[in-house]
Amino acid sequence: MSAVQRAHTWEISDSDDESDENKPSSSSGTILDQDTCRNESNTSAASSSSSAPVEDTNISGDGEKSSGRNSRSRRRRTREEVQDEQEMRRAAKEKRRQEKEKLKEEKLQEQQRRKEAAVRVNQLKPENLIKSLTVQIHAALLQDTGCDVLLRTLDGLQWRNCIENQDLPNSIRWTRQDLQIEDEAKNGDIEEDQVLMVISHNEFEDMVTSHKTVTNQSAPIGDVYEGAEPLLQHLYKYLTKTAGKFVTILVISHQQRAVSWDEDDFDFHLSQHHLDAEELLVHLQLYWNVTLNFLFGWQEVTDHVVAVTKALSKRPYKALCGDPDLGFCMDGSWSAGVRVDRDGHGLAQVWTRQIQQLNRVSPALAKAVTSAYPSPSLLLQAYEKLSSEEERRRLLADLAVVGGAKERRVGPELAGRIHRLLTSQNPHLLLD
């Protein structure tokens, strides 16, 4: 039993061994197949890797050929050329920066100029300029008690005034501060050309008498006469020494003013010195440019001083507004002006307005002329081409006027006026 079992065991073991022997063969075959596949894959990979360097070699060869062509066409820059190019770029950048700085500086300067011009215009306005005016009164006028009226009025208006001795006795003159000098401590006063000389009626009669008695008829008119009354002699010397002054003599009379100032009042106040006074007045006005005003009391003298002060404060601003360099022309049709651009746009409208300035010329009539001849030069050329004067005068007569209920023509009358306007050499010729 045991033998049988043992035999059976061996059989089983033999079969197992056989099976085990058979297994390695199958597994080996499988291993061989896998090795074969691996070898084939390695062979294909090797073949591909062996072919890749060939392609790389070809590409590198082509690159060397192309780089060679580029090296032939474009030469490599040297260090000096690179530095020169950098210097040029830096110079161009610096130039642009300087131009930008220059434009900025010019803009700031223009703004500063405009600001200064605006400040100057504001200072020249009468309400501001009058604060810089100083009324200088001669000390001799303080001897008259009526001068207090003038001093109180100037103080009430808060105007500058001072008392000082001047070259011309009994005089009142004006000075104003120079606006171009900002430092008030510096002597930048400008003396006005208006001077007042205040005298009494008795002093004026003495001047008339002195002029009549000491005038040397053989001497040239206008000379300073020796021996004249001191007040008149001071006036002559002052006018001789100072040029460009306009002196006005204010003669004060303490009598009451009549209702009207006529020739009878003048004769009354001058009494029997009427003719002699007229001679003195003519002499002073014609040869010395001196005028005389006859006033009653210091109140009228004060009013005259106030009026002259206000007029002097307005004069610089009026002169500035009258400057042709100041562009104050308004835009708009209501201002009766035509705007002309730099390219010439608007000249046709100016030419139409020029024709329309003639009497009894409507815009339609003027438009008819300017449409046929867009400029004065073209119309003058058309006049020159005609042989007779009659043809020139009637050149525009048959032009049709557009507008209105019925057809019209310019007509010979307007055509003749336009011809005289453009061809006449007489500035005083009446066109109508």
Protein Blocks (a to p, Z undefined) as FASTA:
>chain_A
ZZmmmmmmmmmmmmmmmmmmmmmmmmmmmmmmmmmmmmmmmmmmmmmmmmmmmmmmmmmm
mmmmmmmmmmmmpccddfklmmmmmmmmmmmmmmmmmmmmmmmmmmmmmmmmmmmmmmmm
mmmpmklmmmmpccdddfklmmpmklmmmmmmmmmnopacdddddfbghiacdddddfkl
mblkbccbccdfbdcddddfklmmmmmmmmmmmpcfkbcehiacehiafklmmmmmmmmm
pghiacddddddfbdcdfbdcfklmmmmnmmmlmmmmmmmmmmmmmnopacdddedjklm
mmmmmmmmmmmmmmmmmmmmmpmklccbdedjklopacddfkopajlmmmmmmmmmpghi
afklmmmmmmmmmbfklmmmmmmmpmbfklmmmmmmmpcceedjbdcdebjmlmmmmmmm
mmpcbfkbcfZZ
